[in-house]
Amino acid sequence: MRGPLFTCGPDDDVEVVLEVMKEHAIRRLPVEGFGGTVLGIVSMNDIVLSVGGRKVRGGEVIETLQSICAHHHPVPHIAAA
């Protein structure tokens, strides 16, 4: 299955990256450089490891993880056997 590719730039603030991740329920973003080259990938793990630093607050990370992990489709009820 293919869908749109979401990226971030090397100079994007962590808040921007978290917002893209939250909005599209994705855990990793390619970092796009000049001319569309891929410079690397930023993951939720990278961001979680930076919690407590100046750049990111724990609450923002938790909100993003809740959005990513939320069930976006109804879960079918499974009857007990």
C-alpha positions as CSV (number, residue, x, y, z in Angstrom):
1,M,0.0,0.0,0.0
2,R,1.3,3.4,-0.9
3,G,0.4,6.8,0.4
4,P,1.8,10.3,0.5
5,L,5.3,10.7,1.8
6,F,5.7,13.1,4.6
7,T,9.1,14.6,5.3
8,C,10.8,17.2,7.5
9,G,13.7,19.5,6.8
10,P,17.1,19.6,8.6
11,D,16.2,22.9,10.2
12,D,12.7,22.1,11.4
13,D,12.0,22.5,15.1
14,V,11.1,19.4,17.0
15,E,7.6,20.8,17.6
16,V,7.1,20.8,13.8
17,V,8.3,17.2,13.5
18,L,6.0,16.1,16.3
19,E,3.0,17.9,14.7
20,V,3.6,16.1,11.4
21,M,3.9,12.8,13.2
22,K,0.8,13.4,15.3
23,E,-1.3,14.6,12.4
24,H,-0.4,11.6,10.2
25,A,0.1,9.0,12.9
26,I,3.6,8.1,11.8
27,R,6.7,7.2,13.9
28,R,9.5,8.1,11.5
29,L,10.1,11.0,9.1
30,P,12.8,11.2,6.4
31,V,14.8,14.4,6.7
32,E,14.9,15.9,3.2
33,G,17.8,18.0,2.1
34,F,18.4,20.2,-0.9
35,G,17.1,18.7,-4.2
36,G,15.1,16.0,-2.4
37,T,18.1,14.1,-1.1
38,V,17.4,12.0,2.1
39,L,19.8,13.2,4.8
40,G,18.5,10.7,7.5
41,I,15.4,9.7,9.4
42,V,14.1,11.1,12.6
43,S,12.1,8.7,14.8
44,M,10.0,8.9,17.9
45,N,12.8,7.1,19.6
46,D,15.2,10.0,18.7
47,I,12.7,12.5,20.1
48,V,11.9,10.5,23.3
49,L,15.7,10.2,24.0
50,S,15.9,14.0,23.9
51,V,13.0,14.6,26.4
52,G,14.3,16.7,29.3
53,G,16.5,18.8,27.0
54,R,15.8,22.3,26.0
55,K,14.1,21.3,22.7
56,V,11.2,19.1,23.6
57,R,8.7,18.8,26.5
58,G,7.5,15.4,27.7
59,G,3.8,16.4,27.2
60,E,4.3,17.0,23.5
61,V,5.8,13.6,23.1
62,I,3.0,11.9,25.0
63,E,0.4,13.6,22.9
64,T,2.1,12.5,19.7
65,L,2.5,8.9,20.9
66,Q,-1.2,8.8,21.9
67,S,-2.2,10.0,18.5
68,I,0.1,7.5,16.7
69,C,-1.0,4.5,18.9
70,A,-4.7,5.3,18.9
71,H,-7.0,2.9,17.0
72,H,-8.1,4.8,14.0
73,H,-10.4,2.0,12.8
74,P,-13.1,0.2,14.8
75,V,-11.8,-2.9,16.4
76,P,-14.2,-5.8,15.8
77,H,-15.8,-7.3,18.9
78,I,-14.6,-10.9,19.4
79,A,-17.2,-13.0,21.1
80,A,-16.0,-15.2,24.0
81,A,-15.9,-18.9,23.0
